[in-house]
Amino acid sequence: MTRHIALLAYPDCQLLDVSGPWQVFASANALSPEPLYRLTLVADAPGPVMTNGGLAVHASHAYAELPQLLPLDTLLIAGGSGVMALRQDRHVLALLRKLAPHVRRLGSICSGAFLLAAAGLLDGKRVTTHWRHAEQLAEEYPALSVEPDALYIQSGDRYTSAGITAGIDLALSLVEADHGADLAGRVARELVMFLHRPGGQSQFSELLRCQQGAGPLRRLLDHLHADPGGAHSLESMAALMAVSPRHLTRLFKRHLTTTPVTYLTQLRLEQARLALLDEQQTVSLERLAERWRLGGAEQLRRQFQRYYGVSPSVYRQRFGAAAKSALTSTLTPTLVPTPLEPSPCH
């Protein structure tokens, strides 16, 4: 069965909100013996649509033609600055309300959630959007339960995602739901994705967030991130910064509200976590602990439970399928589950 997916664009929409999900579905078609998805781009009128990046995309159908395309499997609303004007269009809002009962999955990327919210199609739903717009969305549409940190959320037959690349994650999750984790992983690999990220993953890498507020520590953090498994000690880190160990500790507490050793431990745990997601190899906890200087297997297990809220084995079972056949990287740490205690940089 070929599933019909329509993406709704408009002037000053975000280019990647359109092209990212589109390419995920197109790649799924290319990797399959027969087409799995029929893709349609709709806009106010057929023809070029100028995105807010200055590059035009070409719509094949007008909004008014959407009823003729029913039944639709999925309708996705792109985000972008132009959505704030579009949500004032009563004809578009009425059209979305009319279409909604006949669309199996109705969703948005980034600020596209504002259009669905204006149409009353997200009332009572858990939703997300780009972190920059989350507070505004919650204030203007109090009937929504806005979760500002999630990458994407399914709430019934409504789907919302955070900004830009999170639309790709949402599209991958739809491919996985339709055709399994293997195909979704192959698509992610084809697109040279870092990782097929679960929707509950934070929009931010907590350690990246720490780096952004690092101030005078940025040089040291860059050094640690380049070689997390190196023979770093409090003394060697202080020497790199040309300060005393006591003063380095004060700097960490002032700028990151943590200690140098705690930060380094979390960074190393992040590398161990990524290794657990690599289904091409099975690495023992003892080897992981040795590789990342985290003590022994039992110490690694306790630290993992403390930071991620689950054991390493449960974590691998829960999140390994989402990373199957995807590329991973050790250069940009990303925490997936929410830690049981506040992140050290808060």
PAZAPA-4460 file (N, C-alpha, C; in steps of 0.05 Angstrom, whole numbers, plus 32768, in hexadecimal, padded with zeros to 4 digits):
% residues 346
    n_x    n_y    n_z   ca_x   ca_y   ca_z    c_x    c_y    c_z   seq   type   mol
   8011   7FE8   8000   8000   8000   8000   8011   8019   8000     1      M     A
   800C   802B   7FEE   801B   8045   7FED   800C   8059   7FFE     2      T     A
   801A   8065   8010   800E   8079   8022   8012   8095   8016     3      R     A
   7FFC   80A4   8016   7FFE   80BF   800B   8004   80D3   8021     4      H     A
   801A   80E1   801E   8023   80F5   8031   8024   8110   8024     5      I     A
   8016   8124   8030   8017   813F   8026   8025   8151   803A     6      A     A
   8036   8163   8030   8043   8177   8041   8038   8193   8039     7      L     A
   8031   81A2   804C   8026   81BC   8048   803B   81D2   804B     8      L     A
   803F   81E1   8036   8053   81F7   8036   8045   8212   8032     9      A     A
   8055   8227   8035   804A   8242   8033   8062   8255   8031    10      Y     A
   805E   826E   8028   8074   8281   8026   8082   8284   8042    11      P     A
   809C   8284   8042   80AC   8287   805A   80A9   826F   806D    12      D     A
   80A4   8257   8061   80A6   823F   8071   80C4   8238   8073    13      C     A
   80CA   8225   8085   80E6   821D   8089   80ED   8207   8074    14      Q     A
   8101   820C   8064   8108   81FA   804F   810C   81DD   8059    15      L     A
   811B   81D9   806E   8121   81BE   8077   8109   81B1   8084    16      L     A
   80F6   81C0   808D   80DD   81B4   8097   80CE   81A7   8081    17      D     A
   80D2   81B0   8068   80C5   81A3   8051   80D7   818E   8045    18      V     A
   80F0   8195   8040   8102   8183   8031   810B   816C   8043    19      S     A
   810E   8170   805D   8118   815B   806E   8105   8143   806F    20      G     A
   80EC   8147   8079   80D9   8130   8079   80D4   8125   805D    21      P     A
   80D3   8137   8049   80CE   812D   802D   80E4   8119   8025    22      W     A
   80FD   8120   802B   8113   810F   8023   8113   80F4   8033    23      Q     A
   810A   80F4   804B   8108   80DB   805A   80F5   80C8   804C    24      V     A
   80DD   80D2   8045   80CA   80C1   8037   80D4   80B9   801B    25      F     A
   80E0   80CC   800D   80EB   80C6   7FF3   8101   80B1   7FF4    26      A     A
   8112   80B3   8009   8127   809F   800C   811B   8083   8013    27      S     A
   8106   8083   8022   80F8   806A   8028   80EE   805D   800E    28      A     A
   80E4   806E   7FFC   80DB   8064   7FE2   80F3   8058   7FD3    29      N     A
   8109   8067   7FD3   8121   805E   7FC3   812D   8044   7FCE    30      A     A
   8129   803F   7FE8   8135   8027   7FF4   8122   800F   7FF3    31      L     A
   810A   8013   7FE7   80F7   7FFE   7FE7   80F2   7FF4   7FCB    32      S     A
   80EA   7FDB   7FC7   80E5   7FD0   7FAC   80CF   7FDF   7F9D    33      P     A
   80BC   7FEA   7FAC   80A6   7FF9   7FA0   80A1   8011   7FB1    34      E     A
   8095   8027   7FA6   8090   803F   7FB5   807E   803A   7FCD    35      P     A
   8087   8045   7FE4   8077   8042   7FFC   8067   805B   8002    36      L     A
   8070   8072   7FF7   8063   808C   7FFD   805E   809B   7FE3    37      Y     A
   8047   80A8   7FE1   8042   80BC   7FCD   8043   80D7   7FDA    38      R     A
   8054   80E9   7FCF   8059   8102   7FDC   804D   8119   7FCC    39      L     A
   8040   812B   7FDB   8034   8142   7FCE   803A   815B   7FDE    40      T     A
   8043   8170   7FD1   8048   818A   7FDE   8031   819D   7FD7    41      L     A
   8024   81A8   7FEB   800E   81BA   7FE6   8014   81D6   7FF0    42      V     A
   8009   81EA   7FE4   800D   8206   7FEC   7FF4   8215   7FE3    43      A     A
   7FF5   822F   7FE7   7FDE   8240   7FE0   7FD6   823C   7FC3    44      D     A
   7FEB   8239   7FB2   7FE6   8234   7F95   7FFD   8223   7F8B    45      A     A
   7FF8   8213   7F76   800E   8203   7F6A   8024   8216   7F60    46      P     A
   803C   820D   7F63   8053   821D   7F59   8067   8221   7F6F    47      G     A
   807A   8234   7F6A   8090   8238   7F7D   8086   8245   7F97    48      P     A
   8092   823C   7FAD   808D   8247   7FC8   80A8   824F   7FD3    49      V     A
   80AB   8268   7FD9   80C4   8272   7FE4   80C7   826D   8002    50      M     A
   80DB   825E   8009   80DF   8257   8025   80EF   826E   8032    51      T     A
   80F0   826E   804D   80FD   8284   805B   811C   8284   8058    52      N     A
   8126   826F   804B   8143   826E   8045   8149   827A   802A    53      G     A
   8134   8281   801B   8139   828D   8000   8139   8279   7FEA    54      G     A
   8134   8260   7FEF   8133   824B   7FDB   8116   8242   7FD7    55      L     A
   810D   8240   7FBF   80F1   8239   7FB9   80ED   821B   7FB7    56      A     A
   80D6   8212   7FC0   80CE   81F6   7FBB   80B5   81F8   7FA9    57      V     A
   80AF   81E2   7F9C   8099   81E3   7F88   8081   81D2   7F91    58      H     A
   806B   81DF   7F95   8052   81D1   7F9D   8043   81C7   7F85    59      A     A
   8039   81AF   7F87   802A   81A4   7F70   800C   81A8   7F73    60      S     A
   8003   81AE   7F8B   7FE6   81B2   7F90   7FE1   81CA   7FA2    61      H     A
   7FC9   81D4   7FA0   7FC0   81EA   7FB1   7FB2   81DF   7FCA    62      A     A
   7FB1   81EF   7FDF   7FA3   81E7   7FF7   7F87   81DE   7FF0    63      Y     A
   7F79   81ED   7FDF   7F5D   81E7   7FD8   7F5A   81CC   7FCC    64      A     A
   7F70   81C0   7FC1   7F6E   81A6   7FB4   7F71   818F   7FC8    65      E     A
   7F78   8195   7FE1   7F7D   8180   7FF4   7F65   816D   7FF7    66      L     A
   7F4C   8177   7FF8   7F36   8163   7FFA   7F35   814F   7FE3    67      P     A
   7F40   8157   7FCC   7F40   8145   7FB5   7F55   812F   7FB8    68      Q     A
   7F68   8133   7FCB   7F7D   8120   7FCF   7F76   810B   7FE5    69      L     A
   7F5F   810F   7FF2   7F57   80FC   8007   7F51   80E1   7FFC    70      L     A
   7F55   80CC   800B   7F5F   80CD   8027   7F7E   80D0   8027    71      P     A
   7F87   80E0   803A   7FA4   80E3   803E   7FAD   80D3   8055    72      L     A
   7FC5   80C6   8053   7FD0   80B8   8069   7FDB   80CC   807E    73      D     A
   7FEA   80E0   8074   7FF8   80F2   8086   7FF8   810E   8079    74      T     A
   7FF2   8122   808A   7FF5   813E   8082   8007   814C   8096    75      L     A
   801E   8157   808D   8031   8165   809E   8032   8182   8097    76      L     A
   8032   8193   80AC   8034   81B0   80A8   8050   81B9   80AE    77      I     A
   805D   81C6   809A   8078   81D0   809F   8078   81E7   80B2    78      A     A
   808E   81EC   80BF   8091   8204   80CF   809F   821A   80C0    79      G     A
   80A2   8231   80CD   80AF   8248   80C1   80A1   8261   80C9    80      G     A
   80AE   8278   80C5   80A3   8291   80CE   8088   8298   80C1    81      S     A
   8084   828E   80A8   806B   8293   809A   8052   8287   80A7    82      G     A
   8055   8274   80B9   803E   8267   80C5   802E   827B   80D6    83      V     A
   803B   8290   80E1   802C   82A3   80F2   8017   82B2   80E2    84      M     A
   801D   82B7   80C8   8009   82C4   80B7   7FF4   82B0   80AE    85      A     A
   7FFD   8297   80A7   7FEB   8283   809C   7FD6   827B   80B1    86      L     A
   7FDD   827C   80CB   7FC9   8273   80DF   7FB3   8287   80E2    87      R     A
   7FB5   829E   80D5   7F9F   82B2   80D5   7F8C   82AD   80BD    88      Q     A
   7F92   829A   80AC   7F82   8295   8094   7F6B   8283   809B    89      D     A
   7F53   828E   809D   7F3C   827E   80A5   7F35   8267   8092    90      R     A
   7F3B   826C   8079   7F35   8257   8065   7F47   823E   8069    91      H     A
   7F61   8244   806F   7F74   822E   8073   7F6C   821F   808D    92      V     A
   7F65   822E   80A2   7F5D   8221   80BB   7F45   8210   80B8    93      L     A
   7F31   821A   80A9   7F19   820B   80A4   7F1F   81F1   8094    94      A     A
   7F31   81F4   8081   7F38   81DD   8070   7F45   81C7   8081    95      L     A
   7F57   81CF   8093   7F65   81BC   80A4   7F51   81AE   80B6    96      L     A
   7F3E   81BC   80C1   7F29   81B0   80D2   7F19   819B   80C2    97      R     A
   7F13   81A2   80A9   7F03   8190   8098   7F13   8177   8091    98      K     A
   7F2D   817B   808C   7F3E   8164   8084   7F45   8151   809B    99      L     A
   7F48   815C   80B3   7F53   814D   80C9   7F46   8131   80CD   100      A     A
   7F2C   812E   80CC   7F20   8114   80D1   7F27   80FF   80BB   101      P     A
   7F31   8109   80A5   7F36   80F7   808E   7F54   80F2   808A   102      H     A
   7F65   80FB   809D   7F82   80F7   809B   7F8A   80E5   80B2   103      V     A
   7F98   80D0   80AC   7FA0   80BD   80C1   7FB3   80C9   80D5   104      R     A
   7FC7   80D9   80CA   7FDB   80E6   80DC   7FDD   8103   80D4   105      R     A
   7FD8   8115   80E7   7FDA   8131   80E2   7FF0   813C   80F4   106      L     A
   8004   814A   80E8   801A   8153   80F8   8027   816D   80EE   107      G     A
   803B   8175   80FD   8049   818E   80F7   8066   818B   80FE   108      S     A
   8075   819C   80F0   8092   819F   80F6   8097   81BB   8100   109      I     A
   80A5   81BD   8116   80AD   81D6   8121   8095   81E8   8126   110      C     A
   8095   8201   811D   807F   8213   8124   8066   820E   8114   111      S     A
   8066   81F9   8103   804E   81F1   80F5   8038   81EA   8109   112      G     A
   8040   81E4   8122   802C   81DE   8137   8019   81F6   813C   113      A     A
   8022   820E   8136   8011   8225   813B   7FF8   8225   8128   114      F     A
   7FFC   821A   8110   7FE5   8219   80FD   7FD1   8204   8107   115      L     A
   7FDA   81ED   810F   7FC8   81D8   8119   7FBB   81E2   8132   116      L     A
   7FCA   81F0   8143   7FBE   81FA   815C   7FA9   820F   8157   117      A     A
   7FAE   8220   8143   7F9A   8235   813C   7F80   8229   8132   118      A     A
   7F83   8212   8125   7F6B   8204   811B   7F5D   81F3   8130   119      A     A
   7F68   81F3   8148   7F5C   81E4   815E   7F61   81C6   815C   120      G     A
   7F75   81BE   814C   7F7A   81A1   8147   7F8E   8195   815A   121      L     A
   7F99   81A5   816C   7FAB   819A   8180   7FA1   819C   819D   122      L     A
   7F88   81A6   81A0   7F7D   81A9   81BA   7F7D   818F   81CA   123      D     A
   7F87   8190   81E2   7F88   8179   81F4   7F9E   8165   81ED   124      G     A
   7FB0   816D   81DA   7FC5   815B   81D2   7FE0   8164   81DF   125      K     A
   7FF1   8150   81E2   800D   8155   81E9   801B   815D   81CF   126      R     A
   802A   8174   81CF   8036   817D   81B7   8052   8188   81BD   127      V     A
   8062   818C   81A8   807B   819A   81AB   807F   81AC   8192   128      T     A
   8093   81BC   8194   809B   81CE   817E   80B8   81D6   8183   129      T     A
   80C2   81E7   8171   80DD   81F1   8176   80DF   81FE   8191   130      H     A
   80F5   81F9   819F   80F7   8204   81BA   80F3   8222   81BB   131      W     A
   80FA   8230   81A6   80F8   824E   81A6   80DA   8257   81A7   132      R     A
   80C8   8245   819C   80AC   824D   819A   809A   823F   81AF   133      H     A
   80A6   822E   81BF   8095   821E   81D1   8085   822F   81E5   134      A     A
   8092   8243   81F1   8084   8253   8205   806D   8262   81F8   135      E     A
   8071   826D   81E0   805C   827B   81D2   8045   8269   81CB   136      Q     A
   804B   8251   81C2   8036   823D   81BB   8025   8237   81D4   137      L     A
   8032   8233   81EA   8024   822C   8203   8013   8243   820D   138      A     A
   801D   825C   820A   800E   8273   8213   7FF6   8279   8202   139      E     A
   7FF9   8276   81E7   7FE4   827D   81D5   7FCE   8268   81D2   140      E     A
   7FD6   824F   81D8   7FC3   8238   81D5   7FC4   8227   81EF   141      Y     A
   7FB7   8231   8204   7FB8   8223   821E   7FAB   8208   821E   142      P     A
   7F9C   8201   8209   7F90   81E6   8208   7FA4   81D1   8200   143      A     A
   7FBC   81DA   81F9   7FD1   81C7   81F1   7FE3   81C1   8209   144      L     A
   7FED   81A9   820A   8002   81A2   821E   801D   81A2   8210   145      S     A
   802B   81B8   8212   8044   81BC   8203   805B   81B1   8212   146      V     A
   806A   819F   8205   8083   8194   8211   809A   819F   8201   147      E     A
   80A7   81B4   820B   80BB   81C3   81FB   80D5   81B4   81F6   148      P     A
   80DA   819E   8203   80F4   8192   8200   80F5   8179   81EE   149      D     A
   80DD   816F   81E7   80DC   8156   81D7   80E3   815B   81BA   150      A     A
   80EE   8147   81AD   80F4   8149   8190   80DA   8146   8180   151      L     A
   80CA   8133   8186   80B0   8130   8179   809E   8120   818B   152      Y     A
   8084   8125   8187   8070   8118   8199   8059   810E   8188   153      I     A
   8050   80F6   818E   8037   80EC   8183   8022   80ED   8199   154      Q     A
   800B   80F9   8194   7FF5   80FB   81A7   7FDC   80F3   8197   155      S     A
   7FD4   80DA   8199   7FBF   80D0   8189   7FC7   80D0   816C   156      G     A
   7FB7   80DC   815A   7FBE   80DD   813E   7FCB   80F8   8137   157      D     A
   7FD4   8107   814B   7FE2   8120   8146   8000   811D   814C   158      R     A
   8010   8129   813B   802D   8127   813D   8039   8143   813B   159      Y     A
   804A   814A   814E   8058   8163   814D   8076   815F   8152   160      T     A
   8086   8171   8147   80A3   816D   814A   80B0   8188   8150   161      S     A
   80C8   8187   815A   80D8   819F   815F   80E3   81A9   8145   162      A     A
   80F5   81BB   8146   80FE   81CA   812E   8110   81BA   811C   163      G     A
   810F   81C1   8103   8122   81BA   80EE   8127   819C   80ED   164      I     A
   813E   8193   80F6   8145   8177   80F2   8133   8164   8101   165      T     A
   8125   816D   8116   8112   815C   8124   80FB   8153   8111   166      A     A
   80F6   8162   80FC   80E2   8159   80E9   80EB   8140   80DB   167      G     A
   8106   813E   80D7   8111   8125   80CB   810D   810E   80DE   168      I     A
   8112   8113   80F8   810E   80FE   810C   80F1   80F5   810C   169      D     A
   80DF   8108   810B   80C2   8100   810B   80BC   80F0   80F2   170      L     A
   80C6   80F8   80DB   80C0   80E9   80C2   80CC   80CC   80C4   171      A     A
   80E4   80CA   80D0   80F0   80AF   80D3   80DE   809E   80E5   172      L     A
   80D3   80AA   80FA   80C2   809B   810C   80A9   8092   80FE   173      S     A
   809F   80A2   80EB   8087   8099   80DC   808E   8082   80C9   174      L     A
   80A6   8084   80BD   80AF   806E   80AC   80B1   8054   80BC   175      V     A
   80BD   8057   80D4   80C0   8040   80E6   80A5   8034   80ED   176      E     A
   8092   8045   80F4   8077   803C   80FB   806A   802E   80E4   177      A     A
   806F   8037   80CC   8062   802C   80B4   8070   8012   80AA   178      D     A
   808B   8012   80AC   809A   7FFD   809E   80B0   7FF0   80AE   179      H     A
   80B2   7FF8   80C8   80C5   7FEA   80D9   80DF   7FF9   80DD   180      G     A
   80EE   7FF2   80F3   8106   7FFF   80FA   811D   7FFB   80E6   181      A     A
   811C   7FE4   80D8   8132   7FDF   80C6   8132   7FF3   80AF   182      D     A
   811B   7FF8   80A3   811A   800C   808D   8120   8028   8098   183      L     A
   8116   802F   80AF   811B   8049   80BA   8139   804D   80BE   184      A     A
   8146   8038   80C8   8163   8039   80CC   8173   803B   80B2   185      G     A
   8169   802D   809D   8176   802F   8083   8173   804B   8078   186      R     A
   815C   8057   807C   8158   8073   8072   816B   8085   8081   187      V     A
   816C   8082   809C   817E   8093   80AB   819B   8090   80A2   188      A     A
   81A3   8078   809C   81BE   8074   8093   81C2   8080   8077   189      R     A
   81AE   807E   8066   81B0   8089   804B   81B3   80A8   804D   190      E     A
   81A6   80B4   8060   81A7   80D1   8064   81BF   80DA   8075   191      L     A
   81D0   80C6   807C   81E7   80CB   808E   81DE   80DA   80A7   192      V     A
   81C9   80CF   80B3   81BF   80DA   80CC   81D1   80D3   80E3   193      M     A
   81D4   80E5   80F6   81E3   80DF   810F   81D7   80C8   811D   194      F     A
   81BC   80C9   8120   81AE   80B5   812F   8190   80B8   812A   195      L     A
   8182   80A2   8128   8165   80A4   8128   815C   80A8   8145   196      H     A
   8156   80C1   814C   8151   80C8   8167   8135   80C2   8170   197      R     A
   8131   80B7   8188   8116   80B3   8192   8109   80CE   8198   198      P     A
   80EE   80CF   8197   80E0   80E8   819A   80E4   80F5   81B5   199      G     A
   80E8   80E4   81CA   80EB   80EE   81E5   8105   80FB   81EA   200      G     A
   8117   80F9   81D7   8132   8105   81DB   8130   8123   81DC   201      Q     A
   8141   812F   81ED   8141   814C   81F0   8149   8159   81D6   202      S     A
   813D   8171   81D1   8145   8181   81BA   8162   8189   81BC   203      Q     A
   816D   8189   81D4   8189   8192   81D9   819A   817C   81E3   204      F     A
   81B3   817C   81DB   81C7   816D   81EA   81CD   817C   8203   205      S     A
   81C9   816F   821A   81CF   817D   8233   81EC   8186   8235   206      E     A
   81FE   8176   822B   821A   817D   822C   8220   8194   8218   207      L     A
   8212   8194   8201   8215   81AB   81EF   820B   81C4   81FC   208      L     A
   81F5   81C1   820B   81EA   81D8   8219   81FF   81E3   822D   209      R     A
   820C   81D1   823A   8222   81D9   824D   8237   81E8   823E   210      C     A
   823F   81DE   8226   8254   81EB   8217   824C   8207   8210   211      Q     A
   8233   820B   820A   822A   8226   8201   822C   823A   8218   212      Q     A
   822B   8231   8231   822D   8243   8247   8248   8241   8255   213      G     A
   825C   8236   8247   8275   8230   8254   8287   8248   8259   214      A     A
   8283   825E   824A   8294   8275   824E   82B1   826F   824C   215      G     A
   82C1   8275   8260   82DE   8271   825E   82E6   8254   825E   216      P     A
   82D4   8241   8262   82DA   8225   8263   82D8   8218   8247   217      L     A
   82D0   8227   8233   82CA   821C   8219   82E2   820D   820E   218      R     A
   82FA   8218   8210   8312   820B   8206   8316   81F0   8212   219      R     A
   8312   81EE   822D   8316   81D5   823A   8300   81C1   8232   220      L     A
   82E8   81CA   8230   82D2   81B8   8228   82D6   81AD   820C   221      L     A
   82E0   81BE   81FA   82E6   81B4   81DF   82FB   819E   81E0   222      D     A
   830F   81A3   81F1   8325   818F   81F4   831A   8174   81FF   223      H     A
   8308   8175   8213   82FD   815D   821E   82EB   814F   820B   224      L     A
   82DB   815E   81FC   82C9   8151   81E9   82D8   8144   81D1   225      H     A
   82EF   814F   81CB   82FF   8143   81B5   830B   8129   81BD   226      A     A
   830F   8124   81D7   831B   810B   81E1   8311   8104   81FC   227      D     A
   82F7   80FC   81FE   82EB   80F6   8218   82FA   80E0   8227   228      P     A
   8305   80CD   8219   8312   80B6   8226   8330   80BB   822D   229      G     A
   8339   80D4   8229   8355   80DA   8230   835A   80DA   824D   230      G     A
   8374   80DA   8254   837C   80D9   8270   837A   80F4   827D   231      A     A
   8361   80FE   8280   835C   8118   828B   835A   8115   82AA   232      H     A
   8365   8128   82B8   8363   812A   82D5   835C   8146   82DC   233      S     A
   8354   814B   82F4   834F   8166   82FD   8368   8177   82FA   234      L     A
   837F   816C   8300   8398   817A   82FE   839F   8181   82E1   235      E     A
   839B   816E   82CF   83A2   8173   82B2   838F   8186   82A6   236      S     A
   8375   8185   82AE   8362   8199   82A3   8369   81B5   82AD   237      M     A
   8370   81B7   82C6   8378   81D1   82D2   8390   81DC   82C4   238      A     A
   83A3   81CA   82BE   83BC   81D2   82B0   83B6   81DD   8295   239      A     A
   83A3   81D0   8286   839C   81DA   826C   8391   81F6   826D   240      L     A
   8382   81FC   8283   8376   8216   8286   8389   822A   8294   241      M     A
   83A0   8220   829C   83B4   8231   82AA   83A8   823D   82C4   242      A     A
   8399   822C   82D2   838E   8234   82EC   8392   821E   8300   243      V     A
   838D   8223   8319   8390   820E   832D   8377   81FC   832C   244      S     A
   837A   81E3   8335   8362   81D1   8336   834B   81DD   8345   245      P     A
   8351   81EB   835B   833C   81F7   836B   832D   820D   835B   246      R     A
   833C   821D   834C   8330   8232   833D   8320   8226   8325   247      H     A
   832A   8210   8319   831B   8204   8304   8300   81F9   830E   248      L     A
   8300   81EE   8325   82E7   81E5   8331   82D4   81FC   8335   249      T     A
   82DE   8212   833E   82CD   822A   8342   82C1   8233   8327   250      R     A
   82D2   8232   8312   82C8   823A   82F7   82B2   8228   82EE   251      L     A
   82B5   820E   82F2   82A0   81FB   82EA   8286   8200   82F9   252      F     A
   8289   8205   8313   8271   8209   8323   8263   8223   831B   253      K     A
   8273   8237   8314   8268   8251   830D   825A   8250   82F3   254      R     A
   8266   8243   82DF   825B   8244   82C4   824A   822C   82BD   255      H     A
   824F   8215   82C9   8240   81FD   82C1   8232   81EF   82D9   256      L     A
   8235   81FB   82F0   8229   81F0   8309   822F   81D2   830D   257      T     A
   8247   81CB   8306   8250   81AF   830B   826E   81B0   8310   258      T     A
   827B   8199   8313   8297   8198   8317   82A5   818D   82FE   259      T     A
   82BF   8191   82FB   82CD   8186   82E4   82CA   8168   82E2   260      P     A
   82CD   815A   82F8   82CC   813D   82F8   82B0   8133   82F0   261      V     A
   829B   8140   82FB   8280   8137   82F5   827A   813C   82D7   262      T     A
   8283   8152   82CD   827F   8158   82B0   828D   8143   829F   263      Y     A
   82A6   813D   82A5   82B5   8129   8296   82A8   810E   8297   264      L     A
   829E   8106   82AF   8290   80ED   82B2   8278   80EB   82A0   265      T     A
   8268   8100   82A0   8250   8100   828F   8257   80FF   8272   266      Q     A
   826C   810C   826A   8275   810C   824E   827D   80EF   8247   267      L     A
   828B   80E2   8258   8294   80C6   8253   827C   80B3   8252   268      R     A
   8269   80B7   8264   8251   80A7   8264   8242   80AA   8249   269      L     A
   8244   80C2   823E   8236   80C7   8224   8242   80B5   820E   270      E     A
   825D   80B2   820F   826A   80A1   81FB   8262   8084   81FF   271      Q     A
   8260   807B   8218   8257   8060   821E   823B   805C   8214   272      A     A
   822A   8070   8218   820E   806E   820F   820D   806A   81F1   273      R     A
   821C   807A   81E2   821C   8077   81C5   8226   805C   81BC   274      L     A
   8239   8051   81CA   8244   8036   81C4   822E   8021   81C8   275      A     A
   821D   8025   81DC   8207   8012   81E0   81F3   8011   81CA   276      L     A
   81F1   8027   81BB   81DF   8029   81A4   81EA   801D   818B   277      L     A
   8203   8016   818B   8210   800C   8173   820A   7FEE   8171   278      D     A
   81F7   7FE7   8160   81EE   7FCB   815E   8201   7FBA   814C   279      E     A
   8215   7FC7   8141   8229   7FB8   8131   823C   7FA9   8142   280      Q     A
   823D   7FB0   815C   824F   7FA2   816E   8243   7FA0   818A   281      Q     A
   824B   7F8C   8198   8242   7F89   81B4   825A   7F8C   81C6   282      T     A
   825A   7FA2   81D5   8270   7FA8   81E6   8269   7FA4   8203   283      V     A
   827A   7F96   8212   8274   7F91   822E   8276   7FAA   823E   284      S     A
   8268   7FAB   8255   826A   7FC3   8266   8287   7FC6   8271   285      L     A
   8294   7FB0   8275   82B0   7FB2   827E   82C1   7FC0   826A   286      E     A
   82BE   7FB9   8250   82CD   7FC6   823B   82C6   7FE3   8239   287      R     A
   82AC   7FE9   823B   82A3   8005   8239   82AF   8016   8250   288      L     A
   82AE   800B   8267   82B8   8019   827F   82D6   801E   827C   289      A     A
   82E4   800A   8271   8301   800D   826D   8307   8022   8257   290      E     A
   82F8   8020   8241   82FC   8033   822B   82F8   8050   8232   291      R     A
   82E4   8055   8243   82DD   8070   824A   82E5   8078   8266   292      W     A
   82F6   8068   8272   8301   806F   828D   82EB   8074   82A1   293      R     A
   82D8   8061   82A3   82C2   8063   82B5   82C2   804E   82CB   294      L     A
   82DA   8045   82D2   82DD   8030   82E6   82D6   8015   82DB   295      G     A
   82C8   8005   82EB   82C1   7FEA   82E2   82A4   7FE9   82D8   296      G     A
   829B   7FD1   82D1   8281   7FCD   82C6   826B   7FD5   82DB   297      A     A
   826F   7FCE   82F4   825B   7FD5   8308   8259   7FF3   830C   298      E     A
   8270   8000   830C   8270   801D   830F   8262   802B   82F7   299      Q     A
   8267   8021   82DF   825A   802B   82C8   823C   8027   82CA   300      L     A
   8234   800F   82D2   8218   8009   82D5   820A   801C   82E8   301      R     A
   8217   8022   82FF   820B   8034   8313   8209   8050   8308   302      R     A
   821E   805A   82FB   821E   8075   82F0   820A   8078   82DA   303      Q     A
   8207   8064   82C9   81F4   8064   82B3   81D7   8066   82BF   304      F     A
   81D2   8056   82D3   81B8   8056   82DF   81B2   8072   82EC   305      Q     A
   81C6   807E   82F7   81C3   8098   8304   81BD   80AE   82F0   306      R     A
   81CB   80AF   82DA   81C8   80C4   82C7   81B1   80C0   82B4   307      Y     A
   81AB   80A7   82AC   8197   80A2   8297   817E   8095   82A2   308      Y     A
   817E   808C   82BB   8166   8081   82C6   8160   8065   82BF   309      G     A
   8171   8058   82AF   816E   803C   82A8   8189   802E   82A8   310      V     A
   8189   8014   82A8   81A2   8006   82A7   81AC   8005   828A   311      S     A
   81C6   8000   8285   81D0   7FFF   826A   81C2   7FEA   8259   312      P     A
   81BB   7FD3   8264   81AE   7FBE   8254   8192   7FC7   824C   313      S     A
   8183   7FD3   825F   8168   7FDD   8258   816A   7FF3   8244   314      V     A
   817D   8004   8247   8180   801B   8234   8185   8010   8218   315      Y     A
   8197   7FFC   8215   819D   7FF1   81FB   8184   7FE4   81EE   316      R     A
   8174   7FD6   81FF   815B   7FCA   81F4   8147   7FDF   81EC   317      Q     A
   8145   7FF5   81FC   8130   8009   81F7   8137   801B   81DF   318      R     A
   8150   8022   81DD   8157   8036   81C8   8168   802B   81B1   319      F     A
   8171   8012   81B4   8182   8007   819F   8174   8004   8184   320      G     A
   815A   7FFD   8185   814B   7FF9   816B   8149   8013   815C   321      A     A
   8148   802A   816A   8145   8043   815D   815F   804B   814F   322      A     A
   8175   8040   8158   818F   8047   814C   8199   8032   8138   323      A     A
   8189   801D   8133   8192   8008   8122   819A   8012   8106   324      K     A
   81B1   800B   80FD   81BB   8011   80E3   81C0   802F   80DF   325      S     A
   81BE   803F   80F4   81C3   805C   80F1   81E0   8062   80F9   326      A     A
   81EB   8078   80EF   8206   807F   80F7   8206   808D   8112   327      L     A
   821B   8089   8121   821E   8096   813B   8238   80A5   813B   328      T     A
   823A   80B8   814D   8252   80C9   814F   8258   80CD   816C   329      S     A
   8272   80D0   8172   827A   80D5   818D   8283   80F2   8191   330      T     A
   827D   8103   817D   8288   811E   817E   8274   8131   818A   331      L     A
   8259   812C   8188   8245   813E   8193   8233   812E   81A5   332      T     A
   8238   812E   81BF   8228   811E   81D2   820B   8127   81D2   333      P     A
   81F8   8114   81D5   81DC   811A   81D7   81CF   8108   81EB   334      T     A
   81C4   8113   8200   81B7   8103   8214   819B   80FC   820B   335      L     A
   8193   80E3   820D   8179   80DB   8204   8165   80DB   821A   336      V     A
   8167   80C9   822F   8152   80CB   8244   8157   80E3   8255   337      P     A
   8143   80ED   8262   8146   8103   8274   8153   80F9   828D   338      T     A
   8169   8105   8297   8176   80FC   82AF   8164   80FD   82C7   339      P     A
   8168   80ED   82DB   8158   80EE   82F3   815E   8106   8304   340      L     A
   8175   8112   82FF   817B   812A   830F   8182   8140   82FB   341      E     A
   8183   8159   8304   8188   816F   82F2   81A2   816C   82E4   342      P     A
   81A3   8174   82CA   81BC   8174   82BB   81D0   8185   82C9   343      S     A
   81EA   817E   82C8   81FE   818C   82D8   8202   81A9   82CF   344      P     A
   81F9   81B1   82B8   81FD   81CC   82AF   81E6   81DE   82B7   345      C     A
   81D2   81D4   82C5   81BB   81E5   82CD   81BE   81EE   82E9   346      H     A
***
